[in-house]
Amino acid sequence: MGRLSIEELEEQAATGDGEAMYALAQRVLAGDGVDQDAARARDLVGKSADAGCPDALFLMGVWAQTGEHGSENPAAAIELYRAAGEAGHAKAWLNLGILYQVGQGAPEDADMARDAYKKGAEQGSGHAAANYAAMLQAGSFGEPDYPAAAEWYSKAISLGHAEARNSLNEVHEAMGVPAVMRDGPPAKSTVFWKRLLGLR
């Protein structure tokens, strides 16, 4: 949505347009072209979430998780993040995965965390891809799976999560990938590299 006037946003919000209500809430919260009113902004965010706006659902999830504007309610945050993620909000899947991974708002569940991270990555979250890679590296699903972890760290990097590069190097080192080849083809296994180098 482009930059609209307060009057235009008010008109669109009055029709129940969730995106307009969220945009108006941001302007009201900042006092941008309108009187600053935190209570009204929170009300607009709630109505926007009810209308299915992904950004509003995500923000409501953050509020529920952190207790901002009320009591902490991680269980509600899970539902809000899921709704936001299904509406296309990649970071909502990331946050949902974290809640499942640490057992906040629901029992700890590595499989649910994995599924959320993978969905976040599919929607463009490099951080979600890196978190999934870290689970693979740590052996959250059994034995550590370094080749798969390397693949997902590489995906995280390609999605803009530069911090994953150090973790990728750690995995490559554990796999026995020579340092000079770590920026080359995707690593598969120590045996793969030894065979490639004529060491066995």
C-alpha angles and dihedrals in degrees: 000000000000125000106292129183120257089250092054092047091049090052094049093043090053089061091058096258104162096201091051091049091051093048090048090049091055091051092047092048091052096039088237107165091335138061112285110249118166094185093053091045091054090049091051091049090052092051091045090053090050087055090055101254106163095214092050093047089051093049091048087052091053090049091050092048096047100034093239109157092009144358123329111264110173092173090059089045089058092055093045093048091048091051091047092048093050087051090056105270106141096191090055089064089050092053092044090053091051092052091052093044094054096034098243115153091358137033114288107272122176093188093054090046090051092050092049093048092049091051090049090051091049088056093049107271110142090183090059091051090050092050091052090048090052090054090052090048092050094049096245090157098042123291118017109272104208098174092053091043090053090050092052094044087053089051090050090053091049088053091055102265097132093174088073091071094080091050091049090054090051091053092047090051090051089050092051095246108162113247092236090059101043093100091047131078119346110279118241108177144325089260090053092056095043090052091047091051093046093245094128 
